[in-house]
Amino acid sequence: MVLVAVAAGGAARATVGERHLRLIKSSPAKDAELGNPPGEIRLWFSVVTELSVSRIKLTAADGTEIELGRVEVGDENTLVAAVAAEFSAGSYEVAWRTSSRDGHPITGAFGFSVVDTE
């Protein structure tokens, strides 16, 4: 009987951990080398995010901020922001902030580059 209780407790902890907000993937992907600038930034999360506190920022290596459209909710727990300005080859950083519906905020950042294919 004791083994059953321990096993059940472990399963309950795993279920709670799976509901914890975290970034699952992104487009562009972390450290991606793209031939063309992306038309949008898309972030997939493990659970539904709170749009009202969500932000996405795109910055060039020299610190210039690239204009993005409004952050919107996509499908399958995603946040999406259209790239509203043209930009060229170089290194870029995506910084983001969001929160789960229970109010626990998380932030993160990752880089990608656009390579000159000419």
C-alpha positions as CSV (number, residue, x, y, z in Angstrom):
1,M,0.0,0.0,0.0
2,V,2.8,2.4,0.8
3,L,4.3,1.9,-2.7
4,V,1.0,2.8,-4.3
5,A,0.7,6.1,-2.4
6,V,4.3,7.1,-3.3
7,A,3.7,6.3,-7.0
8,A,0.4,8.2,-7.0
9,G,2.1,11.2,-5.4
10,G,4.8,11.2,-8.0
11,A,2.2,11.2,-10.8
12,A,0.5,14.2,-9.2
13,R,3.7,16.2,-9.1
14,A,4.4,15.4,-12.8
15,T,0.9,16.7,-13.7
16,V,1.4,19.9,-11.9
17,G,4.8,20.4,-13.5
18,E,3.3,20.0,-17.0
19,R,0.9,22.9,-16.3
20,H,3.8,25.3,-15.4
21,L,4.2,28.1,-18.0
22,R,7.3,27.7,-20.1
23,L,8.4,28.5,-23.7
24,I,8.3,25.4,-25.8
25,K,9.5,26.7,-29.2
26,S,9.8,29.8,-31.3
27,S,9.8,30.9,-34.9
28,P,12.4,32.0,-35.7
29,A,14.1,29.3,-33.6
30,K,16.9,30.1,-31.1
31,D,20.2,30.6,-32.9
32,A,18.6,30.2,-36.3
33,E,20.4,31.5,-39.4
34,L,17.7,32.8,-41.8
35,G,18.1,33.6,-45.5
36,N,15.4,36.3,-45.2
37,P,14.0,38.3,-42.3
38,P,11.0,36.7,-40.7
39,G,7.5,38.2,-41.3
40,E,6.5,37.5,-37.7
41,I,7.7,36.4,-34.3
42,R,5.7,33.4,-33.0
43,L,6.2,31.9,-29.5
44,W,4.6,28.6,-28.3
45,F,4.0,28.1,-24.6
46,S,3.1,25.1,-22.5
47,V,-0.1,26.7,-21.2
48,V,-2.4,29.6,-22.2
49,T,-0.8,33.0,-21.6
50,E,-2.3,36.2,-20.3
51,L,-2.3,38.6,-23.3
52,S,-2.8,41.8,-21.3
53,V,0.7,41.5,-19.8
54,S,2.5,39.9,-22.8
55,R,5.2,41.7,-24.7
56,I,7.6,40.8,-27.5
57,K,10.6,43.0,-28.5
58,L,12.9,42.6,-31.4
59,T,16.3,44.3,-31.2
60,A,19.3,44.5,-33.6
61,A,22.8,43.9,-32.4
62,D,23.4,47.7,-32.3
63,G,20.5,48.2,-30.0
64,T,18.0,49.4,-32.6
65,E,14.5,48.2,-31.9
66,I,12.7,46.7,-34.9
67,E,9.0,47.7,-35.0
68,L,6.6,44.9,-34.4
69,G,2.8,44.8,-34.6
70,R,0.6,44.3,-31.7
71,V,1.1,41.0,-29.8
72,E,-1.9,38.7,-30.5
73,V,-3.0,35.3,-29.4
74,G,-2.4,32.6,-32.1
75,D,-3.5,29.0,-32.0
76,E,-2.2,26.3,-29.6
77,N,-1.0,28.6,-26.8
78,T,1.0,30.9,-29.0
79,L,1.8,34.6,-29.0
80,V,2.4,36.3,-32.3
81,A,3.7,39.7,-33.4
82,A,4.0,40.7,-37.1
83,V,7.3,42.3,-38.1
84,A,6.1,45.8,-39.1
85,A,9.5,47.1,-40.4
86,E,12.0,45.9,-42.9
87,F,15.4,44.9,-41.7
88,S,18.6,43.5,-43.2
89,A,21.3,40.9,-42.5
90,G,22.6,40.9,-39.0
91,S,22.1,39.5,-35.5
92,Y,18.9,40.1,-33.6
93,E,17.5,39.4,-30.2
94,V,13.9,38.5,-29.3
95,A,13.0,39.4,-25.7
96,W,9.6,38.4,-24.4
97,R,7.5,38.6,-21.3
98,T,4.2,36.9,-20.4
99,S,2.3,35.4,-17.6
100,S,0.1,32.4,-17.0
101,R,-3.5,33.0,-16.0
102,D,-2.5,32.3,-12.4
103,G,-0.3,35.5,-12.4
104,H,3.2,34.0,-12.5
105,P,5.2,36.1,-14.9
106,I,8.1,34.7,-16.9
107,T,10.6,36.4,-19.3
108,G,13.2,35.2,-21.7
109,A,15.3,36.1,-24.7
110,F,17.0,34.3,-27.6
111,G,19.0,35.3,-30.6
112,F,18.8,34.6,-34.3
113,S,20.6,36.0,-37.4
114,V,19.7,36.9,-40.9
115,V,22.5,36.1,-43.3
116,D,23.2,37.8,-46.5
117,T,22.5,35.2,-49.3
118,E,23.8,37.4,-52.2
